[in-house]
Amino acid sequence: SAYIKNYGITNQQDLIEVAKISAQRDGRKTSKYIENYGITNQQDLIEVAKISAQYDGRGTSENIKNYGVLNEEERIKIAKLAARENGWQVSRYIKNYEIASEKGRIEVAKIAVQQNGEGTSLYIKNYGITSQQELIQIAKTAARYDGEGTSQHIKNYGITNQQELIQIAKIAARYDGEGFVALYNRAGDLVWYDGEGVS
């Protein structure tokens, strides 16, 4: 991808085909150097980005701006594909997609959290989700997939409802062999949940 210009290929269709093959092999480099292909059609760029996202969620998310995708719905679709491949890194780089729709960002987070509960929990603030109810649902899903990782980063969700936090703790304990998680109530007091009850 870095040296595609050296071949002197001028036919757009040939360049698109090479880019698609490259995207399957190395999504990061294809995304980083996509401009070198000189692909002008938005739909073709979107197709390459979607292929890249399925094989390298991190590399695509790091370099998504290089594709110049103007349609937000398409950027959301690419982010969702990337999230299925690497939820941690999509959560880390979600801002690169410039998704204005909170609904769209929530949809991506819900996919990312199933792929990687800990990484999504670590970077949940990057999604800019304001709905407490949506954050609670995402945290509950994260706890099912990675109880320990979710517990480690539960404060990042900014959940204020103590009862919901206890429910999340129960889910985390149930789905994680590590045993227990620690929670703090709003007063800052430590509340221990050990899988049997709160003390």
PyMOL commands that set and color helices and strands:
alter all, ss='L'
color gray80, all
select helices_A, chain A and resi 4-7+12-25+27-32+34-37+42-55+57-67+72-85+87-97+102-115+117-122+124-127+132-145+147-152+154-157+162-175
alter helices_A, ss='H'
color red, helices_A
select strands_A, chain A and resi 181-184+190-193
alter strands_A, ss='S'
color yellow, strands_A
deselect
rebuild
show_as cartoon
